Amino acid sequence: MLQRAITFAGALAALALLAGSSFAQEAAAPRVASIVHAGRLLADASTGRVLTEQSILVGADGNIISIEPGYVTRDGATVIDQRDRFVLAGLIDSHVHLTSELGPDQIIEEVTLTASDAALRGAENARTTLMAGFTTVADLGAPNDSIFALRRAIAERRIPGPRIIAAGSAVTPDGGHADANGFAPDILNVMRSPSACSGADACRRAVRRQIQAGADVIKITATGGVLSNTAAGVEQQFSDAELQAIVEAAHAMGRRVTAHAHGAGGINAALRAGVDSIEHGSYTDDESIRLLRRTRAYLVPTILAGVTVEELAAQGGVLTPNQAAKAREVGSRMRQSIIRARRAGVNVAFGTDSGVSRHGVNAREFQFLVEGGYTPMQAIAIATVNAADHLQLNGVAGRIAPGYAADIIAVDGDPTQDVTTLMHVGFVMARGAVAKDE
């Protein structure tokens, strides 16, 4: 009898432990705040697999809990009906300038607007970008105070906008592409870039100060550029020693380096120095392709920017003569460069240089990628999984998967067949919050 009682007591204790474990697991399970019913779902563009009739369960923390077949419900969860739409991960633009937009008043605005003006304009452009379906952007050149404040306000959910990876002020050679140009000498002395440098030691210092100010990534101008108001061409502007110092300083402090680069000499010098990506890459040559493949660096082609400046040069009234001359030369080269990159199989991430083009039309870049030979599915991958990898957001953005942020968009039609449908996004969820639902 005693042995039987002990055995019975042990069984009860085991049952209690199991029950307690079950209750603990239930208590620890995240609360489902909302459920997106997706008629068609592309959860991961790298696989190309499209599922039908799926439910995306989103937690109160703004992250995805699970994806379940069928249209499920949960007590207390808000159901978001996208059964008639094509659902995919929020898009990522790896090159924008939220605090500005090119226009006929660009020169006067450089000397009349403050950093506060730039931040407020950035807030407006951030909302426009989010409504266009871009839930993450990399801002690669803006006043430090403006863009870092905007990044913080969006992260704290004080204003609507995409997640921002911010470079702040670009590191540039004295008198280079991102420095002040085209003004009287006394004005130049006031307006010169705080991140302009000459010599390896000064450029190391500029990098460290940008990181100290809050830069997520270091943006450099390795070559001249179209929109600097100077007839300095689009070839290499930093010396090899300066480029090496910049990359060493950034990498030592855990930051990647992305290089604005048009001319082949500047592209190749930047890649040899160890930069992590090339912006524009207009004049890539065989050596550029070899270096891109060897280093696994990303090319961010920004074809939309090239097309935009070509159009502005043709119509007149916005670009200065120096800018227009370079625009006519560089614009068409960008489209040729992406064809070369595709054929060589180099890493490509989506970027538009919006701020040169109008904010909100970022998805126009998809058309140029397809014209360059990419399939619609490959173009979507470039703007989701590739861009997330480029910005070191694997596990956070670029896919619809458990543990990822609930950055979700939906469109009418099928973007895997017609990428122009991505220019009309009907639903946007950013980090679990619905920003748009037409």
C-alpha positions as CSV (number, residue, x, y, z in Angstrom):
1,M,0.0,0.0,0.0
2,L,2.8,2.4,0.9
3,Q,4.6,1.8,-2.3
4,R,1.4,2.4,-4.3
5,A,0.7,5.7,-2.5
6,I,4.2,6.9,-3.2
7,T,3.8,6.0,-6.9
8,F,0.4,7.8,-7.0
9,A,1.9,10.9,-5.3
10,G,4.8,10.9,-7.8
11,A,2.3,10.7,-10.7
12,L,0.4,13.7,-9.3
13,A,3.5,15.7,-8.9
14,A,4.6,14.9,-12.5
15,L,1.2,16.0,-13.8
16,A,1.4,19.2,-11.8
17,L,4.8,19.9,-13.3
18,L,3.5,19.4,-16.8
19,A,0.5,21.6,-16.1
20,G,2.7,24.3,-14.7
21,S,5.1,24.1,-17.7
22,S,2.1,24.4,-20.0
23,F,0.7,27.4,-18.2
24,A,4.2,29.0,-18.2
25,Q,4.6,28.5,-22.0
26,E,1.1,29.9,-22.5
27,A,1.9,32.9,-20.4
28,A,5.2,33.5,-22.2
29,A,3.6,33.2,-25.7
30,P,3.5,36.7,-27.4
31,R,0.1,38.3,-27.7
32,V,-1.3,38.4,-31.2
33,A,-2.3,42.0,-31.8
34,S,-3.3,41.8,-35.5
35,I,-3.6,39.2,-38.3
36,V,-3.1,40.1,-41.9
37,H,-5.1,37.8,-44.2
38,A,-3.1,37.6,-47.5
39,G,-4.7,36.4,-50.7
40,R,-1.3,35.8,-52.2
41,L,1.9,36.0,-50.2
42,L,5.5,36.3,-51.3
43,A,7.3,36.0,-48.0
44,D,10.8,35.6,-49.3
45,A,11.7,36.9,-52.8
46,S,14.9,34.8,-52.8
47,T,12.8,31.6,-53.1
48,G,10.2,33.0,-55.5
49,R,7.5,30.9,-53.8
50,V,4.1,32.5,-53.8
51,L,1.5,31.1,-51.3
52,T,-2.2,31.6,-51.3
53,E,-4.7,32.1,-48.5
54,Q,-2.2,32.8,-45.6
55,S,-2.5,34.5,-42.3
56,I,0.4,36.6,-40.9
57,L,0.2,36.8,-37.1
58,V,1.7,40.0,-35.7
59,G,2.6,40.6,-32.1
60,A,2.0,43.6,-29.9
61,D,5.8,44.3,-30.1
62,G,5.5,44.9,-33.9
63,N,7.2,41.7,-34.9
64,I,5.9,38.7,-36.8
65,I,4.9,35.7,-34.6
66,S,4.0,33.2,-37.3
67,I,2.6,32.5,-40.8
68,E,-0.3,30.1,-40.9
69,P,-2.2,28.6,-43.8
70,G,-5.8,29.6,-44.2
71,Y,-7.6,32.7,-42.8
72,V,-7.3,32.2,-39.0
73,T,-8.5,34.4,-36.2
74,R,-7.5,34.9,-32.5
75,D,-9.4,36.4,-29.7
76,G,-8.7,40.1,-29.3
77,A,-6.7,40.3,-32.5
78,T,-7.6,42.8,-35.2
79,V,-8.1,41.2,-38.6
80,I,-6.7,43.1,-41.6
81,D,-8.3,41.9,-44.8
82,Q,-5.9,41.8,-47.7
83,R,-7.5,38.7,-49.3
84,D,-7.8,40.4,-52.7
85,R,-4.3,41.6,-52.8
86,F,-0.7,40.4,-53.3
87,V,1.2,40.8,-50.1
88,L,5.0,41.0,-49.8
89,A,7.7,42.4,-47.5
90,G,8.1,46.2,-47.2
91,L,10.5,47.6,-49.7
92,I,14.0,48.9,-48.9
93,D,15.6,51.9,-50.6
94,S,19.4,51.9,-49.9
95,H,20.0,55.5,-51.1
96,V,17.8,58.5,-50.3
97,H,18.1,62.1,-49.2
98,L,15.0,62.7,-47.1
99,T,15.8,66.3,-46.0
100,S,15.9,67.8,-49.5
101,E,14.5,67.6,-53.0
102,L,16.0,68.9,-56.2
103,G,14.2,71.9,-57.6
104,P,14.6,75.4,-59.1
105,D,15.3,77.0,-55.7
106,Q,18.1,74.6,-54.8
107,I,20.9,77.2,-54.7
108,I,19.0,79.9,-52.7
109,E,17.7,77.2,-50.2
110,E,21.3,76.2,-49.4
111,V,21.8,79.6,-47.8
112,T,18.3,80.3,-46.5
113,L,17.1,77.1,-44.9
114,T,18.2,75.9,-41.4
115,A,18.8,72.4,-40.1
116,S,15.4,72.6,-38.5
117,D,13.8,73.4,-41.9
118,A,15.6,70.4,-43.3
119,A,14.3,68.1,-40.5
120,L,10.7,69.2,-41.0
121,R,10.9,68.7,-44.8
122,G,12.5,65.4,-44.0
123,A,9.4,64.4,-41.9
124,E,7.2,65.2,-44.8
125,N,9.3,63.3,-47.3
126,A,9.6,60.3,-44.9
127,R,5.8,60.0,-44.7
128,T,5.6,60.2,-48.5
129,T,8.2,57.5,-48.8
130,L,6.4,55.2,-46.3
131,M,3.1,55.6,-48.2
132,A,4.9,54.5,-51.3
133,G,5.7,51.1,-49.6
134,F,9.3,51.7,-48.5
135,T,9.5,50.7,-44.9
136,T,13.3,51.0,-44.6
137,V,15.7,53.5,-46.2
138,A,19.3,54.4,-46.0
139,D,19.7,58.2,-45.9
140,L,23.2,58.9,-47.4
141,G,23.7,62.6,-46.9
142,A,22.0,65.2,-44.8
143,P,22.7,67.6,-42.0
144,N,23.6,65.6,-38.9
145,D,21.2,67.4,-36.6
146,S,18.3,67.0,-39.1
147,I,18.6,63.4,-40.0
148,F,19.5,62.0,-36.6
149,A,16.6,63.8,-35.0
150,L,14.3,62.5,-37.8
151,R,15.6,58.9,-37.3
152,R,14.9,59.1,-33.6
153,A,11.4,60.5,-33.9
154,I,10.4,57.7,-36.3
155,A,12.0,55.0,-34.2
156,E,10.1,56.4,-31.2
157,R,6.9,56.3,-33.3
158,R,6.3,60.1,-32.8
159,I,5.9,60.6,-36.6
160,P,5.3,58.2,-39.4
161,G,8.1,57.1,-41.6
162,P,10.4,54.3,-42.7
163,R,13.2,52.8,-40.5
164,I,16.2,55.0,-41.2
165,I,19.8,53.9,-41.5
166,A,21.6,57.3,-41.5
167,A,25.0,58.5,-42.6
168,G,24.6,62.2,-41.8
169,S,27.2,64.4,-43.3
170,A,29.2,62.7,-46.1
171,V,32.9,62.5,-45.7
172,T,34.3,64.4,-48.7
173,P,37.6,65.9,-49.9
174,D,38.0,69.6,-49.4
175,G,36.3,71.2,-52.4
176,G,35.0,67.8,-53.4
177,H,31.5,66.6,-54.4
178,A,29.8,67.0,-51.0
179,D,31.6,70.2,-50.0
180,A,30.2,73.6,-50.7
181,N,30.9,74.7,-54.3
182,G,30.0,77.6,-56.6
183,F,29.7,80.4,-54.0
184,A,31.7,83.5,-53.2
185,P,34.8,82.7,-51.1
186,D,33.5,84.3,-47.9
187,I,30.3,82.3,-48.2
188,L,32.3,79.1,-48.9
189,N,34.2,79.6,-45.6
190,V,30.9,79.5,-43.7
191,M,29.2,76.7,-45.7
192,R,32.0,74.2,-46.1
193,S,31.1,70.7,-45.0
194,P,31.9,69.7,-41.4
195,S,33.1,66.4,-42.8
196,A,35.5,67.7,-45.5
197,C,39.1,66.6,-45.1
198,S,42.5,66.5,-46.8
199,G,45.2,63.9,-45.9
200,A,44.8,60.5,-44.3
201,D,44.9,61.6,-40.7
202,A,42.3,64.4,-41.2
203,C,40.1,61.9,-43.0
204,R,40.4,59.4,-40.1
205,R,39.4,62.1,-37.8
206,A,36.4,63.0,-40.0
207,V,35.1,59.4,-39.9
208,R,35.5,59.1,-36.1
209,R,33.6,62.4,-35.6
210,Q,30.8,61.3,-37.8
211,I,30.5,58.0,-35.8
212,Q,30.6,60.1,-32.6
213,A,27.8,62.2,-33.9
214,G,25.6,59.2,-34.5
215,A,26.3,57.8,-38.1
216,D,25.1,54.3,-38.7
217,V,27.2,54.1,-41.9
218,I,29.9,56.2,-43.4
219,K,29.1,57.8,-46.7
220,I,32.1,59.1,-48.8
221,T,32.3,60.8,-52.1
222,A,35.1,58.9,-53.8
223,T,34.6,60.8,-57.1
224,G,33.1,63.9,-58.4
225,G,29.4,64.1,-58.9
226,V,26.7,65.5,-61.2
227,L,25.1,67.9,-58.8
228,S,28.1,69.6,-57.3
229,N,28.3,73.0,-58.8
230,T,31.8,72.7,-60.1
231,A,33.4,71.6,-63.3
232,A,35.6,69.0,-61.5
233,G,34.5,66.0,-63.5
234,V,33.3,62.6,-62.1
235,E,36.6,60.8,-61.5
236,Q,38.6,60.0,-58.3
237,Q,38.9,62.8,-55.8
238,F,40.2,61.1,-52.6
239,S,43.8,59.8,-52.8
240,D,44.4,56.1,-52.3
241,A,45.9,56.8,-48.9
242,E,42.9,58.8,-47.8
243,L,40.5,56.1,-49.0
244,Q,42.5,53.5,-47.0
245,A,42.5,55.6,-43.9
246,I,38.7,56.1,-44.1
247,V,37.9,52.5,-44.5
248,E,40.3,51.4,-41.7
249,A,38.8,54.0,-39.3
250,A,35.2,53.1,-40.1
251,H,35.7,49.3,-39.9
252,A,37.6,49.6,-36.6
253,M,34.6,51.3,-35.1
254,G,32.0,48.8,-36.6
255,R,30.7,50.9,-39.4
256,R,30.5,50.0,-43.1
257,V,31.6,52.4,-45.8
258,T,29.5,53.2,-48.9
259,A,31.2,55.2,-51.7
260,H,29.5,57.6,-54.1
261,A,31.5,56.8,-57.2
262,H,31.0,57.4,-60.9
263,G,34.3,57.2,-62.7
264,A,36.0,53.8,-63.1
265,G,39.3,55.0,-61.5
266,G,37.5,56.2,-58.4
267,I,35.3,53.1,-58.3
268,N,38.3,50.8,-58.5
269,A,40.3,52.7,-56.0
270,A,37.5,52.7,-53.5
271,L,37.0,48.9,-53.9
272,R,40.7,48.2,-53.5
273,A,40.6,50.3,-50.3
274,G,37.8,48.0,-49.0
275,V,34.6,49.9,-49.2
276,D,31.4,47.9,-48.7
277,S,29.4,49.3,-51.5
278,I,29.5,51.5,-54.6
279,E,26.7,54.1,-55.2
280,H,25.9,54.8,-58.8
281,G,28.9,53.0,-60.4
282,S,28.2,54.7,-63.7
283,Y,31.5,53.9,-65.5
284,T,32.2,50.4,-64.2
285,D,34.8,48.6,-66.3
286,D,36.1,45.0,-66.3
287,E,38.4,45.8,-63.3
288,S,35.4,47.2,-61.4
289,I,33.4,44.0,-62.0
290,R,36.4,41.8,-61.0
291,L,36.7,43.8,-57.7
292,L,33.0,43.8,-57.0
293,R,32.9,40.0,-57.4
294,R,36.1,39.4,-55.4
295,T,35.1,41.7,-52.5
296,R,31.4,40.8,-52.5
297,A,30.7,44.5,-52.2
298,Y,27.3,45.7,-53.3
299,L,26.5,48.0,-56.3
300,V,23.6,50.4,-55.7
301,P,22.9,51.6,-59.2
302,T,20.4,54.5,-58.7
303,I,19.3,54.5,-62.3
304,L,16.3,56.7,-61.5
305,A,18.7,59.5,-60.5
306,G,20.5,59.3,-63.8
307,V,17.2,59.4,-65.7
308,T,16.0,62.3,-63.7
309,V,19.1,64.5,-64.2
310,E,19.0,63.7,-67.9
311,E,15.4,64.9,-68.0
312,L,16.2,68.0,-66.0
313,A,19.1,68.8,-68.3
314,A,16.9,68.6,-71.3
315,Q,14.1,70.8,-69.9
316,G,16.4,73.4,-68.4
317,G,15.7,75.8,-65.5
318,V,16.8,73.6,-62.6
319,L,20.4,72.5,-63.2
320,T,23.3,74.9,-63.4
321,P,25.5,74.7,-66.6
322,N,28.1,72.7,-64.7
323,Q,25.5,70.2,-63.5
324,A,23.7,69.9,-66.8
325,A,26.9,69.1,-68.7
326,K,27.7,66.2,-66.3
327,A,24.1,65.0,-66.3
328,R,24.0,64.6,-70.1
329,E,27.2,62.5,-69.9
330,V,26.5,60.3,-66.8
331,G,22.8,59.6,-67.0
332,S,22.9,57.1,-69.9
333,R,26.0,55.4,-68.5
334,M,24.0,54.2,-65.4
335,R,21.7,52.2,-67.5
336,Q,24.6,50.6,-69.3
337,S,26.3,49.8,-66.0
338,I,23.4,47.8,-64.6
339,I,23.4,45.6,-67.7
340,R,27.1,44.9,-67.2
341,A,26.5,44.2,-63.5
342,R,23.7,41.8,-64.2
343,R,25.6,39.8,-66.7
344,A,28.5,39.5,-64.3
345,G,26.3,38.4,-61.4
346,V,27.6,41.0,-58.9
347,N,25.7,41.9,-55.7
348,V,23.1,44.6,-56.4
349,A,20.9,46.4,-53.9
350,F,18.0,48.7,-54.6
351,G,18.6,52.5,-54.4
352,T,17.2,55.5,-56.1
353,D,19.0,58.7,-54.8
354,S,15.5,60.1,-54.1
355,G,15.8,63.8,-53.4
356,V,17.4,64.0,-56.8
357,S,14.1,62.4,-58.1
358,R,10.9,63.2,-56.3
359,H,10.2,61.4,-53.0
360,G,7.5,58.9,-53.4
361,V,8.2,57.7,-56.9
362,N,11.0,55.4,-55.7
363,A,9.4,52.3,-57.2
364,R,10.0,53.7,-60.7
365,E,13.5,52.2,-60.2
366,F,12.0,48.7,-60.7
367,Q,11.2,49.5,-64.3
368,F,14.8,50.3,-65.1
369,L,16.0,47.1,-63.4
370,V,13.7,45.1,-65.5
371,E,14.7,47.0,-68.6
372,G,18.3,46.1,-67.6
373,G,17.5,42.4,-67.9
374,Y,16.4,41.4,-64.4
375,T,13.1,39.5,-64.0
376,P,10.4,41.1,-61.8
377,M,11.1,38.6,-59.1
378,Q,14.8,39.4,-59.2
379,A,14.1,43.1,-59.0
380,I,11.9,42.5,-55.9
381,A,14.7,40.5,-54.3
382,I,17.1,43.4,-55.0
383,A,14.7,45.7,-53.0
384,T,14.1,43.3,-50.1
385,V,16.5,40.4,-49.3
386,N,19.5,41.9,-51.1
387,A,19.0,45.4,-49.6
388,A,18.5,44.0,-46.1
389,D,21.7,42.1,-46.4
390,H,23.5,45.2,-47.8
391,L,22.3,47.3,-44.8
392,Q,23.0,44.5,-42.3
393,L,19.3,44.0,-41.5
394,N,19.1,40.3,-41.9
395,G,16.7,39.0,-39.3
396,V,15.0,42.3,-39.1
397,A,13.7,43.4,-42.6
398,G,13.4,42.1,-46.1
399,R,11.3,39.0,-45.5
400,I,8.0,38.1,-43.9
401,A,9.1,35.5,-41.4
402,P,8.8,34.8,-37.6
403,G,10.9,37.2,-35.6
404,Y,11.2,39.8,-38.3
405,A,9.6,43.2,-38.0
406,A,6.1,43.3,-39.4
407,D,7.0,45.5,-42.4
408,I,4.4,44.4,-44.9
409,I,2.9,45.9,-48.0
410,A,0.1,44.8,-50.4
411,V,-0.7,45.7,-54.0
412,D,-3.4,45.0,-56.5
413,G,-2.2,42.8,-59.3
414,D,0.9,40.6,-59.4
415,P,4.3,42.4,-59.1
416,T,6.1,39.2,-60.1
417,Q,4.6,39.6,-63.5
418,D,4.3,43.4,-63.7
419,V,6.6,45.5,-61.5
420,T,4.7,48.6,-62.3
421,T,2.1,47.5,-59.8
422,L,4.6,48.4,-57.1
423,M,4.1,52.1,-58.0
424,H,0.6,51.9,-56.5
425,V,0.8,50.4,-53.0
426,G,-2.5,50.0,-51.4
427,F,-1.5,48.8,-47.9
428,V,1.5,49.5,-45.7
429,M,2.3,48.2,-42.3
430,A,5.6,49.4,-40.7
431,R,6.8,47.6,-37.6
432,G,3.3,46.3,-36.8
433,A,1.5,49.6,-37.2
434,V,-0.8,50.1,-40.2
435,A,0.2,53.3,-42.0
436,K,-2.0,53.0,-45.1
437,D,-5.0,50.8,-46.1
438,E,-6.9,52.0,-49.2
